Amino acid sequence: MTHLLFIGGLGMQEVLLIALVMLLFFGGKKIPELMKGLGKGVRSFKEGMNNIEKEIEEEPAKKE
């Protein structure tokens, strides 16, 4: 029998349990706000990583 595996080997039952607990703790109205904040954080992290990569690529050119 095959199982769908999510991040860290979590199965469908564990994911549903986590979603239910989040719904109970935060309520239906707060979850979109939390996800929006999480998305902004991920976007900011990616921008920071891209800036660091650009600086690393430009550094050898400055030494020459």
N, C-alpha and C positions, 0 to 999 in steps of 0.2 A: 504494500500500500504506500503510495507516494504522498508526501505532505508538502504543502507550500511552506517555504521557509522565508522568513523576513530577516531583517537585520539582527544579527546575533543569534540566529537559530530560533527565533520566536515563531510559534505556530499561530494559526488563525485564532484559536481560543484565547491565547495570551494577548494578542492584539485587540480583540474585542473586549477583553476584561480591562485593559489599560484605557481604551476609549470610554468605556462605561464609567470608570473611576474618574476620569477627567471631566466627563459630563456632570457627574454628581458633585465634584469639588467646585468646578468653575461655573457651571450652568451653561445653557445654550447660547446666551448672549455674549458671554465673555470669551468663548473659544475662538470666534473669528478675530477678535482683537488680539488675542495671544498669538494666533497664527500670523497675523499681519506683522506684529512685532518681531516674531521669529524670522519672517521673510526679510525684513529690513536688516536684521542682524546678519543674516547669511549674505545678503547683498553687500553690506559694508565689509564683511570679512573678505569676500572675493575681490572687491576693489582694492583693499589693502594688500592682498597677495599679489595682484597684478602690478601695483605700484612697486612693490619690493622686487618683483621679477624684472621690471623695467630698469630699476636702479642697478641691479646686478649686471644686466646686459650693457648698460651705459658705462659702468665703472672701468672696464678695460680700455674703452675708447678714450677716457679722460687721462689715463696714464700715458698714452702715446703722444 
